[in-house]
């Protein structure tokens, strides 16, 4: 179920164009910049929350 939930989160974000909203887009860019600066991009995924402007980092399977 966990894998399905992550897929649904990503799918919802794309289909709803959540990440295209200016405030969320800028927020996601800032978070991804921080993730890259500490070299975690290959270890985590960032998922936007549906309400407000927040996100959740989730571990990538290795």
N, C-alpha and C positions, 0 to 999 in steps of 0.2 A: 504494500500500500504506500510506503514512503516514496518509492520511485514514481508511482503514479501521481502522487500529490505534487511532487516537484515539477513533473511534466505539466500538470494542469496549471500550476502557478505561472510557469513560463508561457504557456499557450494563452492564458487569460491576459497576461500583460501585453502580449503581441496583438491579440485580436481586439482588445479594448482600447488599444493605443495609449495605455496608461503611461508608458515611458515617453510619449510624445508631448505630454502636457509640460509646458515650459518649466514650472517649478520642480516637478519630479525629474525631468530630464537633467536640469542643472544639478539637482541633488545627487542623482545617480552618477553623473560625471565626476562630482567631487568625491563620492565614496569610492568609485573605481580608481581614481587617481591615488587615493590613500592606499588602497589594496595593492596597486602596482608599486607604490613607493616602498612598501614593506615586503615586496616580492611574494605575495600570497595568491596572485591571480591563477596559478595552476592548482591551488588547494581549496579555493572557496568559490561559490557562486553567490551573487547578490540578488535577492528577490525583493522587489518593491511590495510594500503592504498596500492593500486596497484602500484603506482609509488614511487620510492625512498624508504626511510626507515622512515616511519612515521606511526602513528596509530591514531585512533579515539576512545575515550571512549563513550559508549552509555549506557544509563540507562536501567536496567532490569525492566520489568513490575513486580509489586508486586501483 
